Amino acid sequence: MNSSANDSKCEVANKSLYMNYSWIIILELILGLPLNFTALYTFIFRLRFYKANKNMVFLFNLVLADFLLLTCLPLKVYQFQRGKRCSESLVLCKAMFFTQFMNRGASIAFMTIITIDRYLSVVHPKKKNILKVVKKSPKFSIIVWLLLPLLAIPAMINTLKCDEGNRPDDDITDILRETVFFTKILVPFFILVFCTVRIVQRLQKKTVGEQAKLRRAVFAVTAVVVVYSICFLPHAASRIVLLVERSSEDPKDLETAAEVYEGIFSFSQIDCLLDTLVYCFYSSKFKNAYLSTFFPCFQTKYNKHNVNKIHLQ
């Protein structure tokens, strides 16, 4: 494919709309960089996650996944502001897609793992929990990172192109790519919902003295489900619409579906901001260390509130 042909395929019809998308991504960058740098500092220098007895290693990997996303956002801004849907360079386009795939895959994987770990600890506390053993070792996290590129192979061979209408979807790589995409989003979502429901049911059966710990567990898994629902489910829904419109004979419908898809995907990258809520709800140690380091005034108010609450009880 020559560069001029590829360049024309990258052009968007509504450049002002994509300019607005670029400002959404810029806002995510402005807020995401300091949040993730401060979270990284807290994990490394305040909590020393590599020595922690608690589930800090998986949370730290969520930070790494968010940094991976932040590295490719400036290029996305540059493309959108030039009225381009993707890079004219096939190599650069593939590299950016791979980075985004690794971010989404790692975020989904580690969100699911920490939720399963909390579920096993709360609902089946007396049974052997293999995650209690492997979460203290970086080897398990490394294996997860090494498996993700294998899942990216079908998409790297044949990526979903927003401008290809009237294309048959019976190509094996197309089918495999979409199977991987929807499986990695929908299956973990059902796991998250199942774990959340079971923990809530466990909370309802417990006595008053045990409810405080279980309530924290409910908040933690609920935070994961909420972040997951905001960042991944709308993206999956818009992809379904785009796939349906690829068979449409009206190029305007396909362009509209592509614009909605790109807009929702731009917004869905807000997970690099919302993951901080997951850290705080999942780990009280992280929340206390983060507040005391960067927002000591809030930490003082939080401690006073807890003291007053204890006295009232």
C-alpha beads as a LAMMPS data file, in Angstrom:
LAMMPS data file: protein, C-alpha beads

313 atoms
312 bonds

1 atom types
1 bond types

-500.0 500.0 xlo xhi
-500.0 500.0 ylo yhi
-500.0 500.0 zlo zhi

Masses

1 110.0

Atoms # bond

1 1 1 0.000 0.000 0.000
2 1 1 1.428 3.364 -0.992
3 1 1 1.613 6.214 1.491
4 1 1 -0.886 8.461 -0.290
5 1 1 -3.551 5.757 -0.301
6 1 1 -2.917 4.990 3.319
7 1 1 -2.990 8.694 4.147
8 1 1 -6.421 9.107 2.553
9 1 1 -7.772 6.207 4.595
10 1 1 -6.519 7.866 7.784
11 1 1 -8.372 11.112 7.043
12 1 1 -11.490 11.824 9.121
13 1 1 -14.595 13.523 7.782
14 1 1 -15.364 15.649 10.857
15 1 1 -12.048 17.218 11.908
16 1 1 -13.613 19.493 14.541
17 1 1 -15.114 16.459 16.293
18 1 1 -11.737 14.734 16.453
19 1 1 -10.215 17.975 17.726
20 1 1 -12.647 17.745 20.650
21 1 1 -11.627 14.134 21.175
22 1 1 -8.008 15.259 21.352
23 1 1 -8.864 17.692 24.161
24 1 1 -10.503 14.874 26.117
25 1 1 -7.261 12.904 25.835
26 1 1 -5.200 15.974 26.788
27 1 1 -7.302 16.331 29.955
28 1 1 -6.723 12.653 30.742
29 1 1 -2.983 13.225 30.283
30 1 1 -2.907 16.338 32.474
31 1 1 -4.728 14.571 35.307
32 1 1 -3.342 11.091 34.735
33 1 1 0.376 11.852 34.780
34 1 1 0.533 13.395 38.296
35 1 1 -1.924 10.829 39.691
36 1 1 0.083 7.894 38.400
37 1 1 3.468 9.371 39.331
38 1 1 2.270 9.974 42.889
39 1 1 0.743 6.480 43.047
40 1 1 4.017 4.996 41.759
41 1 1 5.983 6.958 44.367
42 1 1 3.655 5.710 47.113
43 1 1 3.984 2.066 46.080
44 1 1 7.773 2.151 45.743
45 1 1 9.002 4.521 48.437
46 1 1 6.246 4.561 51.054
47 1 1 4.842 1.045 50.922
48 1 1 7.790 -0.795 49.362
49 1 1 5.338 -3.069 47.592
50 1 1 8.048 -5.630 46.796
51 1 1 8.377 -6.333 50.531
52 1 1 4.715 -5.980 51.452
53 1 1 2.802 -8.897 52.880
54 1 1 -0.461 -7.692 51.419
55 1 1 -1.705 -7.676 47.865
56 1 1 0.441 -4.768 46.649
57 1 1 2.177 -6.445 43.717
58 1 1 -1.024 -6.737 41.648
59 1 1 -1.993 -3.135 42.395
60 1 1 1.483 -2.002 41.364
61 1 1 1.009 -3.770 38.032
62 1 1 -2.153 -1.736 37.490
63 1 1 0.000 1.397 37.785
64 1 1 2.412 -0.001 35.210
65 1 1 -0.493 -0.690 32.849
66 1 1 -1.692 2.912 33.212
67 1 1 1.793 4.261 32.462
68 1 1 1.804 2.127 29.334
69 1 1 -1.375 3.863 28.220
70 1 1 -0.038 7.328 29.024
71 1 1 2.991 6.778 26.762
72 1 1 0.844 6.495 23.621
73 1 1 -1.739 9.195 24.407
74 1 1 0.420 12.120 23.129
75 1 1 0.663 10.457 19.715
76 1 1 -3.108 9.972 19.680
77 1 1 -3.560 13.671 20.436
78 1 1 -1.185 14.564 17.590
79 1 1 -3.094 12.375 15.139
80 1 1 -6.532 13.658 16.091
81 1 1 -5.461 17.293 15.949
82 1 1 -4.160 16.713 12.416
83 1 1 -7.497 15.209 11.412
84 1 1 -6.090 11.674 11.228
85 1 1 -7.740 8.574 12.630
86 1 1 -4.452 6.690 12.835
87 1 1 -0.825 7.029 11.863
88 1 1 0.203 6.972 8.201
89 1 1 3.058 4.659 9.201
90 1 1 1.879 1.055 9.430
91 1 1 4.707 0.198 11.848
92 1 1 3.861 3.098 14.153
93 1 1 0.148 2.281 13.933
94 1 1 0.785 -1.348 14.906
95 1 1 3.109 -0.319 17.752
96 1 1 0.512 2.061 19.152
97 1 1 -2.209 -0.546 18.881
98 1 1 0.005 -3.094 20.655
99 1 1 0.668 -0.641 23.500
100 1 1 -3.039 0.056 23.913
101 1 1 -3.833 -3.668 23.806
102 1 1 -1.259 -4.374 26.520
103 1 1 -2.716 -1.612 28.696
104 1 1 -6.289 -2.827 28.354
105 1 1 -5.316 -6.474 28.730
106 1 1 -3.157 -5.877 31.815
107 1 1 -5.775 -3.639 33.454
108 1 1 -8.495 -6.242 32.925
109 1 1 -6.266 -9.112 34.061
110 1 1 -5.088 -7.514 37.303
111 1 1 -8.524 -6.075 38.166
112 1 1 -9.927 -9.586 37.823
113 1 1 -7.123 -11.151 39.839
114 1 1 -7.429 -8.770 42.797
115 1 1 -11.209 -9.255 42.839
116 1 1 -10.902 -13.051 42.810
117 1 1 -8.328 -12.804 45.598
118 1 1 -10.667 -10.691 47.720
119 1 1 -13.554 -13.080 46.965
120 1 1 -11.560 -16.136 48.050
121 1 1 -10.338 -14.399 51.211
122 1 1 -13.852 -13.354 52.240
123 1 1 -16.161 -16.110 50.999
124 1 1 -13.772 -19.065 51.369
125 1 1 -11.326 -17.926 54.089
126 1 1 -10.523 -21.433 55.313
127 1 1 -9.717 -22.897 51.920
128 1 1 -6.249 -22.771 50.435
129 1 1 -5.903 -19.669 48.286
130 1 1 -3.129 -20.037 45.736
131 1 1 -3.213 -16.289 45.107
132 1 1 -2.023 -15.693 48.679
133 1 1 1.183 -17.459 47.721
134 1 1 1.778 -16.170 44.198
135 1 1 0.811 -12.547 44.873
136 1 1 3.943 -12.040 46.969
137 1 1 6.145 -13.099 44.062
138 1 1 6.697 -11.019 40.936
139 1 1 6.929 -14.201 38.852
140 1 1 3.145 -14.563 38.565
141 1 1 2.792 -10.963 37.353
142 1 1 5.585 -11.499 34.834
143 1 1 3.759 -14.556 33.460
144 1 1 0.607 -12.458 32.998
145 1 1 2.565 -9.808 31.076
146 1 1 4.181 -12.494 28.891
147 1 1 0.830 -14.082 28.022
148 1 1 -0.763 -10.816 26.872
149 1 1 1.298 -10.466 23.634
150 1 1 0.086 -13.932 22.576
151 1 1 -3.515 -12.688 22.753
152 1 1 -2.557 -9.663 20.665
153 1 1 -1.318 -11.746 17.716
154 1 1 -4.700 -12.033 15.877
155 1 1 -5.286 -8.297 16.154
156 1 1 -1.735 -7.436 15.114
157 1 1 -2.113 -9.571 11.969
158 1 1 -5.384 -7.962 10.981
159 1 1 -6.505 -4.939 13.006
160 1 1 -10.043 -3.584 12.949
161 1 1 -10.143 -0.693 10.461
162 1 1 -12.934 1.813 10.876
163 1 1 -13.013 2.755 7.192
164 1 1 -13.523 -0.699 5.658
165 1 1 -17.148 -1.148 4.663
166 1 1 -18.801 -4.085 2.880
167 1 1 -16.061 -6.405 4.033
168 1 1 -16.891 -10.041 4.808
169 1 1 -16.273 -11.034 8.405
170 1 1 -15.575 -14.695 7.676
171 1 1 -11.810 -14.284 7.629
172 1 1 -10.351 -16.505 10.343
173 1 1 -8.170 -13.727 11.738
174 1 1 -11.201 -11.406 11.941
175 1 1 -13.194 -14.023 13.827
176 1 1 -10.288 -14.841 16.142
177 1 1 -9.563 -11.149 16.767
178 1 1 -13.153 -10.363 17.750
179 1 1 -13.427 -13.531 19.830
180 1 1 -10.363 -12.503 21.830
181 1 1 -11.606 -8.922 22.167
182 1 1 -15.079 -9.721 23.495
183 1 1 -13.939 -12.690 25.583
184 1 1 -11.310 -10.634 27.424
185 1 1 -13.943 -7.992 28.299
186 1 1 -17.152 -9.939 28.914
187 1 1 -15.826 -13.012 30.759
188 1 1 -13.900 -10.961 33.372
189 1 1 -16.948 -8.699 33.808
190 1 1 -19.170 -11.670 34.714
191 1 1 -16.464 -12.880 37.111
192 1 1 -16.344 -9.457 38.768
193 1 1 -20.121 -9.325 39.137
194 1 1 -20.237 -12.866 40.545
195 1 1 -17.527 -12.107 43.118
196 1 1 -19.248 -8.870 44.137
197 1 1 -22.643 -10.550 44.590
198 1 1 -21.145 -13.380 46.659
199 1 1 -19.271 -10.968 48.926
200 1 1 -22.458 -8.916 49.444
201 1 1 -24.328 -12.113 50.322
202 1 1 -21.567 -12.988 52.771
203 1 1 -21.904 -9.549 54.362
204 1 1 -25.632 -10.063 54.921
205 1 1 -25.036 -13.337 56.771
206 1 1 -22.284 -12.065 59.079
207 1 1 -22.651 -10.701 62.595
208 1 1 -22.255 -7.013 63.407
209 1 1 -18.709 -7.428 64.714
210 1 1 -17.491 -8.890 61.405
211 1 1 -19.351 -6.513 59.121
212 1 1 -16.764 -3.708 59.125
213 1 1 -14.133 -5.838 57.376
214 1 1 -16.650 -7.267 54.930
215 1 1 -18.025 -3.811 54.175
216 1 1 -14.537 -2.706 53.147
217 1 1 -14.346 -5.750 50.867
218 1 1 -17.683 -4.797 49.288
219 1 1 -16.459 -1.244 48.667
220 1 1 -13.259 -2.600 47.091
221 1 1 -14.898 -4.992 44.628
222 1 1 -17.687 -2.514 43.874
223 1 1 -15.083 0.114 42.973
224 1 1 -13.491 -2.355 40.551
225 1 1 -16.859 -3.180 38.928
226 1 1 -17.768 0.512 38.570
227 1 1 -14.410 1.431 36.993
228 1 1 -14.615 -1.617 34.736
229 1 1 -18.164 -0.782 33.643
230 1 1 -17.268 2.820 32.804
231 1 1 -14.031 2.096 30.969
232 1 1 -14.601 -1.184 29.125
233 1 1 -18.283 -1.991 28.573
234 1 1 -19.189 1.119 26.496
235 1 1 -16.105 0.478 24.373
236 1 1 -17.288 -3.082 23.704
237 1 1 -20.818 -1.890 22.859
238 1 1 -19.534 0.716 20.387
239 1 1 -17.349 -1.947 18.756
240 1 1 -20.425 -4.116 18.167
241 1 1 -22.118 -1.178 16.436
242 1 1 -19.018 -0.573 14.309
243 1 1 -18.833 -4.230 13.268
244 1 1 -22.502 -4.177 12.279
245 1 1 -22.065 -0.984 10.262
246 1 1 -19.101 -2.421 8.354
247 1 1 -21.615 -4.360 6.284
248 1 1 -23.693 -1.243 5.633
249 1 1 -23.834 0.111 2.101
250 1 1 -24.037 3.668 3.387
251 1 1 -20.510 5.070 4.016
252 1 1 -22.025 7.843 6.176
253 1 1 -23.393 5.278 8.639
254 1 1 -19.989 3.633 8.825
255 1 1 -18.279 6.991 9.379
256 1 1 -20.759 7.879 12.138
257 1 1 -20.185 4.510 13.823
258 1 1 -16.413 5.047 13.554
259 1 1 -16.720 8.515 15.113
260 1 1 -18.766 7.138 18.027
261 1 1 -16.290 4.284 18.458
262 1 1 -13.277 6.624 18.535
263 1 1 -15.062 9.009 20.912
264 1 1 -16.027 6.312 23.398
265 1 1 -12.565 4.786 23.197
266 1 1 -11.009 8.204 23.910
267 1 1 -13.244 8.616 26.954
268 1 1 -12.680 5.027 28.131
269 1 1 -8.997 5.762 28.660
270 1 1 -10.099 7.553 31.813
271 1 1 -9.200 4.289 33.560
272 1 1 -5.719 5.776 34.087
273 1 1 -7.467 8.213 36.482
274 1 1 -10.099 5.991 38.073
275 1 1 -7.659 3.218 38.974
276 1 1 -6.455 5.417 41.836
277 1 1 -9.875 4.912 43.434
278 1 1 -9.351 1.162 43.164
279 1 1 -6.029 1.451 45.043
280 1 1 -7.635 3.498 47.810
281 1 1 -10.683 1.249 48.250
282 1 1 -8.708 -1.954 47.949
283 1 1 -5.856 -1.069 50.295
284 1 1 -6.256 1.069 53.392
285 1 1 -2.451 1.118 53.670
286 1 1 -2.171 2.736 50.257
287 1 1 -4.909 5.234 51.076
288 1 1 -3.277 6.257 54.355
289 1 1 0.216 6.484 52.830
290 1 1 -1.052 8.431 49.802
291 1 1 -3.070 10.937 51.836
292 1 1 -0.366 11.463 54.457
293 1 1 2.253 12.076 51.734
294 1 1 0.392 14.299 49.292
295 1 1 -2.749 15.476 51.125
296 1 1 -1.903 15.577 54.844
297 1 1 -4.798 17.951 55.589
298 1 1 -7.291 15.355 54.296
299 1 1 -5.539 12.639 56.271
300 1 1 -5.993 14.629 59.506
301 1 1 -9.711 15.091 58.822
302 1 1 -10.051 11.419 57.928
303 1 1 -8.399 10.316 61.188
304 1 1 -10.594 12.639 63.250
305 1 1 -13.679 11.257 61.522
306 1 1 -12.641 7.676 62.362
307 1 1 -11.948 8.565 66.002
308 1 1 -15.356 10.210 66.368
309 1 1 -16.996 7.224 64.718
310 1 1 -15.333 4.833 67.187
311 1 1 -16.474 6.950 70.165
312 1 1 -20.043 6.982 68.880
313 1 1 -20.023 3.207 68.601

Bonds

1 1 1 2
2 1 2 3
3 1 3 4
4 1 4 5
5 1 5 6
6 1 6 7
7 1 7 8
8 1 8 9
9 1 9 10
10 1 10 11
11 1 11 12
12 1 12 13
13 1 13 14
14 1 14 15
15 1 15 16
16 1 16 17
17 1 17 18
18 1 18 19
19 1 19 20
20 1 20 21
21 1 21 22
22 1 22 23
23 1 23 24
24 1 24 25
25 1 25 26
26 1 26 27
27 1 27 28
28 1 28 29
29 1 29 30
30 1 30 31
31 1 31 32
32 1 32 33
33 1 33 34
34 1 34 35
35 1 35 36
36 1 36 37
37 1 37 38
38 1 38 39
39 1 39 40
40 1 40 41
41 1 41 42
42 1 42 43
43 1 43 44
44 1 44 45
45 1 45 46
46 1 46 47
47 1 47 48
48 1 48 49
49 1 49 50
50 1 50 51
51 1 51 52
52 1 52 53
53 1 53 54
54 1 54 55
55 1 55 56
56 1 56 57
57 1 57 58
58 1 58 59
59 1 59 60
60 1 60 61
61 1 61 62
62 1 62 63
63 1 63 64
64 1 64 65
65 1 65 66
66 1 66 67
67 1 67 68
68 1 68 69
69 1 69 70
70 1 70 71
71 1 71 72
72 1 72 73
73 1 73 74
74 1 74 75
75 1 75 76
76 1 76 77
77 1 77 78
78 1 78 79
79 1 79 80
80 1 80 81
81 1 81 82
82 1 82 83
83 1 83 84
84 1 84 85
85 1 85 86
86 1 86 87
87 1 87 88
88 1 88 89
89 1 89 90
90 1 90 91
91 1 91 92
92 1 92 93
93 1 93 94
94 1 94 95
95 1 95 96
96 1 96 97
97 1 97 98
98 1 98 99
99 1 99 100
100 1 100 101
101 1 101 102
102 1 102 103
103 1 103 104
104 1 104 105
105 1 105 106
106 1 106 107
107 1 107 108
108 1 108 109
109 1 109 110
110 1 110 111
111 1 111 112
112 1 112 113
113 1 113 114
114 1 114 115
115 1 115 116
116 1 116 117
117 1 117 118
118 1 118 119
119 1 119 120
120 1 120 121
121 1 121 122
122 1 122 123
123 1 123 124
124 1 124 125
125 1 125 126
126 1 126 127
127 1 127 128
128 1 128 129
129 1 129 130
130 1 130 131
131 1 131 132
132 1 132 133
133 1 133 134
134 1 134 135
135 1 135 136
136 1 136 137
137 1 137 138
138 1 138 139
139 1 139 140
140 1 140 141
141 1 141 142
142 1 142 143
143 1 143 144
144 1 144 145
145 1 145 146
146 1 146 147
147 1 147 148
148 1 148 149
149 1 149 150
150 1 150 151
151 1 151 152
152 1 152 153
153 1 153 154
154 1 154 155
155 1 155 156
156 1 156 157
157 1 157 158
158 1 158 159
159 1 159 160
160 1 160 161
161 1 161 162
162 1 162 163
163 1 163 164
164 1 164 165
165 1 165 166
166 1 166 167
167 1 167 168
168 1 168 169
169 1 169 170
170 1 170 171
171 1 171 172
172 1 172 173
173 1 173 174
174 1 174 175
175 1 175 176
176 1 176 177
177 1 177 178
178 1 178 179
179 1 179 180
180 1 180 181
181 1 181 182
182 1 182 183
183 1 183 184
184 1 184 185
185 1 185 186
186 1 186 187
187 1 187 188
188 1 188 189
189 1 189 190
190 1 190 191
191 1 191 192
192 1 192 193
193 1 193 194
194 1 194 195
195 1 195 196
196 1 196 197
197 1 197 198
198 1 198 199
199 1 199 200
200 1 200 201
201 1 201 202
202 1 202 203
203 1 203 204
204 1 204 205
205 1 205 206
206 1 206 207
207 1 207 208
208 1 208 209
209 1 209 210
210 1 210 211
211 1 211 212
212 1 212 213
213 1 213 214
214 1 214 215
215 1 215 216
216 1 216 217
217 1 217 218
218 1 218 219
219 1 219 220
220 1 220 221
221 1 221 222
222 1 222 223
223 1 223 224
224 1 224 225
225 1 225 226
226 1 226 227
227 1 227 228
228 1 228 229
229 1 229 230
230 1 230 231
231 1 231 232
232 1 232 233
233 1 233 234
234 1 234 235
235 1 235 236
236 1 236 237
237 1 237 238
238 1 238 239
239 1 239 240
240 1 240 241
241 1 241 242
242 1 242 243
243 1 243 244
244 1 244 245
245 1 245 246
246 1 246 247
247 1 247 248
248 1 248 249
249 1 249 250
250 1 250 251
251 1 251 252
252 1 252 253
253 1 253 254
254 1 254 255
255 1 255 256
256 1 256 257
257 1 257 258
258 1 258 259
259 1 259 260
260 1 260 261
261 1 261 262
262 1 262 263
263 1 263 264
264 1 264 265
265 1 265 266
266 1 266 267
267 1 267 268
268 1 268 269
269 1 269 270
270 1 270 271
271 1 271 272
272 1 272 273
273 1 273 274
274 1 274 275
275 1 275 276
276 1 276 277
277 1 277 278
278 1 278 279
279 1 279 280
280 1 280 281
281 1 281 282
282 1 282 283
283 1 283 284
284 1 284 285
285 1 285 286
286 1 286 287
287 1 287 288
288 1 288 289
289 1 289 290
290 1 290 291
291 1 291 292
292 1 292 293
293 1 293 294
294 1 294 295
295 1 295 296
296 1 296 297
297 1 297 298
298 1 298 299
299 1 299 300
300 1 300 301
301 1 301 302
302 1 302 303
303 1 303 304
304 1 304 305
305 1 305 306
306 1 306 307
307 1 307 308
308 1 308 309
309 1 309 310
310 1 310 311
311 1 311 312
312 1 312 313
